[in-house]
Amino acid sequence: MLTKKEPRLSHQMLRVMSVFVERPRDTLAGSDVAKQTRMLSGTLYPILMRLEQAGWLESKWEELDPSEAGRPRKRLYRITGHGYNKTREALAPLGISLEGPVWNL
């Protein structure tokens, strides 16, 4: 069985995850996360990719015709139950607790 490698928890990664745990049921585009974290794309998108590979986030392309919208499609990200629980675990030693119950996988 293949196990996913847990990402190295950096300050930037926790900033990204904090955006998702504030709105765990929402899907967010990378541009939404960039606005809230004030991260540049060269920092943000590799973090999003690592979090998705680790199973902390899931993503899909928005269902939109780019020619009708006049812009490219966006990749939409959403936190997984695993990602929510792992973020809670990572923030607890820092004295930061998240409201609500722990999600079950």
Biotite code that builds the C-alpha atoms (Angstrom):
import biotite.structure as struc

atoms = struc.array([
    struc.Atom([0.000, 0.000, 0.000], chain_id="A", res_id=1, res_name="MET", atom_name="CA", element="C"),
    struc.Atom([1.336, 3.415, -0.949], chain_id="A", res_id=2, res_name="LEU", atom_name="CA", element="C"),
    struc.Atom([1.426, 5.957, 1.864], chain_id="A", res_id=3, res_name="THR", atom_name="CA", element="C"),
    struc.Atom([1.378, 9.671, 1.242], chain_id="A", res_id=4, res_name="LYS", atom_name="CA", element="C"),
    struc.Atom([4.285, 11.700, 2.547], chain_id="A", res_id=5, res_name="LYS", atom_name="CA", element="C"),
    struc.Atom([3.271, 14.288, 5.145], chain_id="A", res_id=6, res_name="GLU", atom_name="CA", element="C"),
    struc.Atom([4.372, 17.794, 4.169], chain_id="A", res_id=7, res_name="PRO", atom_name="CA", element="C"),
    struc.Atom([6.984, 19.695, 6.151], chain_id="A", res_id=8, res_name="ARG", atom_name="CA", element="C"),
    struc.Atom([5.067, 22.232, 8.211], chain_id="A", res_id=9, res_name="LEU", atom_name="CA", element="C"),
    struc.Atom([6.449, 25.685, 7.597], chain_id="A", res_id=10, res_name="SER", atom_name="CA", element="C"),
    struc.Atom([5.068, 29.028, 8.677], chain_id="A", res_id=11, res_name="HIS", atom_name="CA", element="C"),
    struc.Atom([3.844, 29.627, 5.111], chain_id="A", res_id=12, res_name="GLN", atom_name="CA", element="C"),
    struc.Atom([2.128, 26.253, 4.944], chain_id="A", res_id=13, res_name="MET", atom_name="CA", element="C"),
    struc.Atom([0.274, 26.916, 8.198], chain_id="A", res_id=14, res_name="LEU", atom_name="CA", element="C"),
    struc.Atom([-0.790, 30.330, 6.860], chain_id="A", res_id=15, res_name="ARG", atom_name="CA", element="C"),
    struc.Atom([-2.258, 28.618, 3.798], chain_id="A", res_id=16, res_name="VAL", atom_name="CA", element="C"),
    struc.Atom([-4.019, 25.961, 5.856], chain_id="A", res_id=17, res_name="MET", atom_name="CA", element="C"),
    struc.Atom([-5.457, 28.574, 8.221], chain_id="A", res_id=18, res_name="SER", atom_name="CA", element="C"),
    struc.Atom([-7.355, 30.061, 5.266], chain_id="A", res_id=19, res_name="VAL", atom_name="CA", element="C"),
    struc.Atom([-8.942, 26.681, 4.551], chain_id="A", res_id=20, res_name="PHE", atom_name="CA", element="C"),
    struc.Atom([-9.813, 25.816, 8.158], chain_id="A", res_id=21, res_name="VAL", atom_name="CA", element="C"),
    struc.Atom([-11.671, 29.122, 8.498], chain_id="A", res_id=22, res_name="GLU", atom_name="CA", element="C"),
    struc.Atom([-13.991, 27.985, 5.686], chain_id="A", res_id=23, res_name="ARG", atom_name="CA", element="C"),
    struc.Atom([-13.710, 24.183, 5.593], chain_id="A", res_id=24, res_name="PRO", atom_name="CA", element="C"),
    struc.Atom([-16.710, 23.556, 3.340], chain_id="A", res_id=25, res_name="ARG", atom_name="CA", element="C"),
    struc.Atom([-15.769, 26.167, 0.713], chain_id="A", res_id=26, res_name="ASP", atom_name="CA", element="C"),
    struc.Atom([-13.732, 25.703, -2.422], chain_id="A", res_id=27, res_name="THR", atom_name="CA", element="C"),
    struc.Atom([-11.146, 28.410, -2.940], chain_id="A", res_id=28, res_name="LEU", atom_name="CA", element="C"),
    struc.Atom([-9.119, 29.393, -5.964], chain_id="A", res_id=29, res_name="ALA", atom_name="CA", element="C"),
    struc.Atom([-5.400, 29.934, -5.523], chain_id="A", res_id=30, res_name="GLY", atom_name="CA", element="C"),
    struc.Atom([-6.015, 33.623, -6.172], chain_id="A", res_id=31, res_name="SER", atom_name="CA", element="C"),
    struc.Atom([-8.410, 33.715, -3.179], chain_id="A", res_id=32, res_name="ASP", atom_name="CA", element="C"),
    struc.Atom([-5.754, 32.160, -0.954], chain_id="A", res_id=33, res_name="VAL", atom_name="CA", element="C"),
    struc.Atom([-3.102, 34.527, -2.328], chain_id="A", res_id=34, res_name="ALA", atom_name="CA", element="C"),
    struc.Atom([-5.210, 37.558, -1.426], chain_id="A", res_id=35, res_name="LYS", atom_name="CA", element="C"),
    struc.Atom([-5.708, 36.369, 2.148], chain_id="A", res_id=36, res_name="GLN", atom_name="CA", element="C"),
    struc.Atom([-2.122, 35.239, 2.770], chain_id="A", res_id=37, res_name="THR", atom_name="CA", element="C"),
    struc.Atom([-0.438, 37.908, 0.608], chain_id="A", res_id=38, res_name="ARG", atom_name="CA", element="C"),
    struc.Atom([1.832, 35.230, -0.820], chain_id="A", res_id=39, res_name="MET", atom_name="CA", element="C"),
    struc.Atom([3.302, 35.391, -4.275], chain_id="A", res_id=40, res_name="LEU", atom_name="CA", element="C"),
    struc.Atom([2.332, 32.665, -6.723], chain_id="A", res_id=41, res_name="SER", atom_name="CA", element="C"),
    struc.Atom([5.864, 31.209, -6.759], chain_id="A", res_id=42, res_name="GLY", atom_name="CA", element="C"),
    struc.Atom([5.518, 30.467, -3.043], chain_id="A", res_id=43, res_name="THR", atom_name="CA", element="C"),
    struc.Atom([1.822, 29.635, -2.886], chain_id="A", res_id=44, res_name="LEU", atom_name="CA", element="C"),
    struc.Atom([1.278, 27.181, -5.741], chain_id="A", res_id=45, res_name="TYR", atom_name="CA", element="C"),
    struc.Atom([4.076, 24.767, -4.766], chain_id="A", res_id=46, res_name="PRO", atom_name="CA", element="C"),
    struc.Atom([2.576, 24.702, -1.244], chain_id="A", res_id=47, res_name="ILE", atom_name="CA", element="C"),
    struc.Atom([-0.895, 23.961, -2.640], chain_id="A", res_id=48, res_name="LEU", atom_name="CA", element="C"),
    struc.Atom([0.585, 21.179, -4.768], chain_id="A", res_id=49, res_name="MET", atom_name="CA", element="C"),
    struc.Atom([2.397, 19.582, -1.800], chain_id="A", res_id=50, res_name="ARG", atom_name="CA", element="C"),
    struc.Atom([-0.727, 19.799, 0.360], chain_id="A", res_id=51, res_name="LEU", atom_name="CA", element="C"),
    struc.Atom([-2.782, 18.135, -2.344], chain_id="A", res_id=52, res_name="GLU", atom_name="CA", element="C"),
    struc.Atom([-0.209, 15.374, -2.834], chain_id="A", res_id=53, res_name="GLN", atom_name="CA", element="C"),
    struc.Atom([-0.286, 14.727, 0.929], chain_id="A", res_id=54, res_name="ALA", atom_name="CA", element="C"),
    struc.Atom([-4.084, 14.483, 0.909], chain_id="A", res_id=55, res_name="GLY", atom_name="CA", element="C"),
    struc.Atom([-4.610, 17.627, 2.991], chain_id="A", res_id=56, res_name="TRP", atom_name="CA", element="C"),
    struc.Atom([-6.353, 19.392, 0.098], chain_id="A", res_id=57, res_name="LEU", atom_name="CA", element="C"),
    struc.Atom([-8.305, 18.207, -2.912], chain_id="A", res_id=58, res_name="GLU", atom_name="CA", element="C"),
    struc.Atom([-8.797, 20.166, -6.103], chain_id="A", res_id=59, res_name="SER", atom_name="CA", element="C"),
    struc.Atom([-10.746, 20.293, -9.320], chain_id="A", res_id=60, res_name="LYS", atom_name="CA", element="C"),
    struc.Atom([-11.038, 22.614, -12.291], chain_id="A", res_id=61, res_name="TRP", atom_name="CA", element="C"),
    struc.Atom([-14.015, 24.943, -12.191], chain_id="A", res_id=62, res_name="GLU", atom_name="CA", element="C"),
    struc.Atom([-16.722, 24.083, -14.674], chain_id="A", res_id=63, res_name="GLU", atom_name="CA", element="C"),
    struc.Atom([-16.611, 27.077, -16.952], chain_id="A", res_id=64, res_name="LEU", atom_name="CA", element="C"),
    struc.Atom([-16.092, 27.815, -20.607], chain_id="A", res_id=65, res_name="ASP", atom_name="CA", element="C"),
    struc.Atom([-13.008, 30.073, -20.638], chain_id="A", res_id=66, res_name="PRO", atom_name="CA", element="C"),
    struc.Atom([-14.024, 31.715, -23.918], chain_id="A", res_id=67, res_name="SER", atom_name="CA", element="C"),
    struc.Atom([-17.423, 32.704, -22.513], chain_id="A", res_id=68, res_name="GLU", atom_name="CA", element="C"),
    struc.Atom([-15.951, 33.921, -19.208], chain_id="A", res_id=69, res_name="ALA", atom_name="CA", element="C"),
    struc.Atom([-13.152, 35.829, -20.909], chain_id="A", res_id=70, res_name="GLY", atom_name="CA", element="C"),
    struc.Atom([-10.579, 34.326, -18.534], chain_id="A", res_id=71, res_name="ARG", atom_name="CA", element="C"),
    struc.Atom([-8.847, 31.008, -17.920], chain_id="A", res_id=72, res_name="PRO", atom_name="CA", element="C"),
    struc.Atom([-10.500, 28.392, -15.714], chain_id="A", res_id=73, res_name="ARG", atom_name="CA", element="C"),
    struc.Atom([-9.451, 28.384, -12.074], chain_id="A", res_id=74, res_name="LYS", atom_name="CA", element="C"),
    struc.Atom([-8.261, 25.424, -10.065], chain_id="A", res_id=75, res_name="ARG", atom_name="CA", element="C"),
    struc.Atom([-10.458, 25.185, -6.954], chain_id="A", res_id=76, res_name="LEU", atom_name="CA", element="C"),
    struc.Atom([-9.089, 23.756, -3.702], chain_id="A", res_id=77, res_name="TYR", atom_name="CA", element="C"),
    struc.Atom([-10.906, 22.389, -0.646], chain_id="A", res_id=78, res_name="ARG", atom_name="CA", element="C"),
    struc.Atom([-9.563, 21.076, 2.644], chain_id="A", res_id=79, res_name="ILE", atom_name="CA", element="C"),
    struc.Atom([-10.061, 17.382, 3.355], chain_id="A", res_id=80, res_name="THR", atom_name="CA", element="C"),
    struc.Atom([-11.006, 15.901, 6.705], chain_id="A", res_id=81, res_name="GLY", atom_name="CA", element="C"),
    struc.Atom([-7.448, 14.594, 6.983], chain_id="A", res_id=82, res_name="HIS", atom_name="CA", element="C"),
    struc.Atom([-6.057, 18.067, 6.282], chain_id="A", res_id=83, res_name="GLY", atom_name="CA", element="C"),
    struc.Atom([-8.356, 19.657, 8.845], chain_id="A", res_id=84, res_name="TYR", atom_name="CA", element="C"),
    struc.Atom([-7.352, 17.160, 11.539], chain_id="A", res_id=85, res_name="ASN", atom_name="CA", element="C"),
    struc.Atom([-3.635, 17.482, 10.746], chain_id="A", res_id=86, res_name="LYS", atom_name="CA", element="C"),
    struc.Atom([-3.859, 21.271, 10.843], chain_id="A", res_id=87, res_name="THR", atom_name="CA", element="C"),
    struc.Atom([-5.523, 21.078, 14.262], chain_id="A", res_id=88, res_name="ARG", atom_name="CA", element="C"),
    struc.Atom([-2.715, 18.830, 15.477], chain_id="A", res_id=89, res_name="GLU", atom_name="CA", element="C"),
    struc.Atom([-0.065, 21.200, 14.117], chain_id="A", res_id=90, res_name="ALA", atom_name="CA", element="C"),
    struc.Atom([-1.624, 24.298, 15.678], chain_id="A", res_id=91, res_name="LEU", atom_name="CA", element="C"),
    struc.Atom([-2.313, 22.798, 19.122], chain_id="A", res_id=92, res_name="ALA", atom_name="CA", element="C"),
    struc.Atom([1.320, 22.997, 20.392], chain_id="A", res_id=93, res_name="PRO", atom_name="CA", element="C"),
    struc.Atom([1.322, 26.657, 19.355], chain_id="A", res_id=94, res_name="LEU", atom_name="CA", element="C"),
    struc.Atom([-1.635, 27.333, 21.632], chain_id="A", res_id=95, res_name="GLY", atom_name="CA", element="C"),
    struc.Atom([-4.021, 27.834, 18.709], chain_id="A", res_id=96, res_name="ILE", atom_name="CA", element="C"),
    struc.Atom([-7.218, 25.814, 18.789], chain_id="A", res_id=97, res_name="SER", atom_name="CA", element="C"),
    struc.Atom([-9.855, 25.525, 16.114], chain_id="A", res_id=98, res_name="LEU", atom_name="CA", element="C"),
    struc.Atom([-13.538, 25.683, 16.927], chain_id="A", res_id=99, res_name="GLU", atom_name="CA", element="C"),
    struc.Atom([-15.772, 22.719, 16.296], chain_id="A", res_id=100, res_name="GLY", atom_name="CA", element="C"),
    struc.Atom([-15.338, 18.970, 16.288], chain_id="A", res_id=101, res_name="PRO", atom_name="CA", element="C"),
    struc.Atom([-12.538, 17.055, 14.646], chain_id="A", res_id=102, res_name="VAL", atom_name="CA", element="C"),
    struc.Atom([-13.614, 15.700, 11.275], chain_id="A", res_id=103, res_name="TRP", atom_name="CA", element="C"),
    struc.Atom([-13.697, 11.970, 10.808], chain_id="A", res_id=104, res_name="ASN", atom_name="CA", element="C"),
    struc.Atom([-11.967, 10.538, 7.771], chain_id="A", res_id=105, res_name="LEU", atom_name="CA", element="C"),
])
